[in-house]
Amino acid sequence: MGQPATPSVDGRDDASTKPDRVYRHALSSFATGVTVVTCALDDGKRVGLTVNSFASVSLEPPLVSWCLARTTICFEAFAIASHFAVNVLAADQEALVHRFARRSLDSFGELPSTPGLGATPLLAGTAARFECRRVAEYSAGDHIILLGQVERYARFEREPLVLVRGRYGRLGDG
């Protein structure tokens, strides 16, 4: 597969810095939206996970993707779910980032949600949401890439939450 990436700090090699840490810091320079991806198990249990790897793939047909770490506690739930929802968090929903980033299968607790397609839980107060039927998955290193066909979506007049350099904020925040 070629040579491993060479770490660099400020454009220069730095052997004293762990390569994975430098790589993560470099990736954090790319601003991204923040989402909570949700699904439902056959027994009705709601599962959710904070995700910032959400991306639009195609307009026709409408396809989106996101990446799931093989080591996450809810890997099996998403690996078998027929549907998932991508809840694009609003700027005032940072608390949900932390809630769904916990290593727990019960991140919902008493948090209310509305059932969407495939009984997938939909969060209130988001900037947008996409209800998807899972159509494919692809192996990608320590993750899998999940591809979903958008079957229903909504956009709300709420400012989205963004993440850059490890900090959450609003668009235009400096």
C-alpha angles and dihedrals in degrees: 000000000000134000122330116256114270114230119235134180116203088351095305131100115257115188091184093066122079108249094225091052093050090046092052091049091050091050091050089066088074110085114224140176119251124233141176111220114205139188138169128234122225090258090057096255112149119227127190139174135187109243132178097174094083114134141170111243107176140000095204105065096015104242132169133181140201135176127243123197113232089223097056115117092235096048094115093050093056093038091063102030115116092205138028136180127219109212109196104212122232122231092260095052101080090123088066090057091062095039093056095039091066118107094247137114089213102059091135097061105157094341108132121234138170120236113246132181111331088013088286111164116247119203123225124235098028127145092234141339137206123202109204142186109219109242104169147357129206130199112240116172110282091352140055122226113227118206120200134185109225109235098170134007142174136197121204130196093253128120112247125239114243133197125209130158091356094304130110122220149128128283109278094025110135 
